[in-house]
Amino acid sequence: QGQLVESGGGLVQAGGSLRLSCAASGITFSRFFMGWYRVAPGKQRELVASITLDNIPNYADSVKGRFTISRDNAKNMVYLQMNTLKPEDTAAYYCNANFGPIKYWGQGTQVTVSS
């Protein structure tokens, strides 16, 4: 049974940076398409960034140029480097692993950006 555990969230001032980490276990990590989603209060879940098996990233327009997704298949880890954070980035951030119909979610980590 696959498991994803996020870490690295917290409270930061606008303009600051955070690095989220997601540790995967129980899956063949290199076969999974990985993504970071977020859920802000009163809003729908949003795909923030994703990365393919071949390390090709994709970003939501709202975070392009500020966030960077990366993966380390040797360590079964995926990261989200978040720079120049804005109050509108405040949300619970979730790691997702996707392999066809198989999907796993982490428990989420809260990011709060103060103005």
C-alpha positions as CSV (number, residue, x, y, z in Angstrom):
1,Q,0.0,0.0,0.0
2,G,1.5,3.3,-1.1
3,Q,1.9,6.2,1.3
4,L,2.9,9.8,0.8
5,V,4.0,12.1,3.6
6,E,4.4,15.8,3.1
7,S,6.5,18.1,5.2
8,G,7.9,21.6,5.1
9,G,4.9,23.8,5.4
10,G,4.6,26.7,7.8
11,L,4.1,30.4,8.3
12,V,6.1,32.8,6.2
13,Q,5.9,36.4,5.3
14,A,5.1,37.6,1.8
15,G,8.2,37.4,-0.4
16,G,9.6,34.5,1.6
17,S,10.3,31.0,0.6
18,L,9.4,27.5,1.6
19,R,10.4,24.1,0.4
20,L,7.9,21.3,0.6
21,S,8.9,17.7,0.6
22,C,7.0,14.5,-0.1
23,A,8.3,11.1,0.9
24,A,6.8,8.2,-0.9
25,S,6.9,4.6,0.3
26,G,5.3,1.3,-0.8
27,I,5.2,2.2,-4.5
28,T,7.6,2.0,-7.5
29,F,8.1,5.7,-7.3
30,S,9.9,6.0,-10.7
31,R,6.7,4.8,-12.5
32,F,4.5,7.5,-10.9
33,F,3.5,10.9,-12.3
34,M,3.9,13.2,-9.3
35,G,2.0,16.4,-8.5
36,W,1.4,19.0,-5.9
37,Y,-2.1,20.3,-5.3
38,R,-3.5,22.9,-3.0
39,V,-6.8,23.7,-1.4
40,A,-7.4,27.3,-0.2
41,P,-10.3,28.2,2.1
42,G,-13.5,28.4,0.0
43,K,-11.8,27.4,-3.2
44,Q,-11.6,24.2,-5.2
45,R,-8.5,22.0,-5.3
46,E,-5.9,23.3,-7.7
47,L,-3.1,21.5,-9.5
48,V,0.0,23.7,-8.6
49,A,2.7,21.7,-10.3
50,S,3.4,18.3,-11.8
51,I,6.4,16.3,-13.0
52,T,6.5,13.4,-15.4
53,L,8.6,10.2,-15.3
54,D,11.1,12.0,-17.5
55,N,11.3,15.0,-15.2
56,I,9.3,17.3,-17.4
57,P,7.6,19.9,-15.1
58,N,4.3,21.7,-15.6
59,Y,3.0,24.6,-13.6
60,A,-0.2,26.5,-13.0
61,D,0.0,30.0,-14.4
62,S,-0.4,31.5,-10.9
63,V,3.0,30.0,-9.8
64,K,5.1,30.0,-13.0
65,G,8.4,31.6,-12.4
66,R,8.1,31.3,-8.6
67,F,7.7,27.6,-7.8
68,T,9.9,24.7,-8.9
69,I,9.0,21.1,-8.8
70,S,11.6,18.4,-8.7
71,R,11.9,14.7,-8.0
72,D,14.6,12.3,-6.8
73,N,13.8,8.8,-7.9
74,A,16.7,7.4,-5.9
75,K,15.2,8.8,-2.7
76,N,11.5,8.4,-3.6
77,M,11.1,12.1,-3.0
78,V,9.3,15.0,-4.7
79,Y,9.9,18.6,-3.8
80,L,8.2,21.9,-4.3
81,Q,10.5,25.0,-3.9
82,M,8.3,28.0,-3.4
83,N,9.8,31.5,-3.8
84,T,8.4,35.0,-3.7
85,L,5.4,33.7,-1.8
86,K,2.2,35.7,-1.8
87,P,-0.8,35.7,0.6
88,E,-2.9,34.1,-2.1
89,D,-0.6,31.0,-1.9
90,T,-2.0,30.3,1.5
91,A,-3.5,26.8,1.3
92,A,-3.1,23.2,2.4
93,Y,-0.7,21.6,0.0
94,Y,-1.1,17.9,-1.0
95,C,1.3,15.5,-2.7
96,N,-0.2,13.2,-5.3
97,A,1.1,10.1,-7.0
98,N,-0.6,8.9,-10.2
99,F,-0.1,5.8,-12.2
100,G,-3.1,5.2,-14.5
101,P,-6.1,4.4,-12.2
102,I,-3.8,4.2,-9.2
103,K,-3.7,7.4,-7.2
104,Y,-2.3,8.2,-3.8
105,W,-2.6,11.3,-1.7
106,G,-0.7,12.6,1.3
107,Q,-2.2,14.1,4.4
108,G,-1.3,17.6,3.4
109,T,0.8,20.4,4.9
110,Q,-0.4,23.9,5.6
111,V,1.3,26.9,4.1
112,T,0.3,30.3,5.4
113,V,1.7,33.5,3.9
114,S,1.2,36.7,5.9
115,S,1.0,40.1,4.2
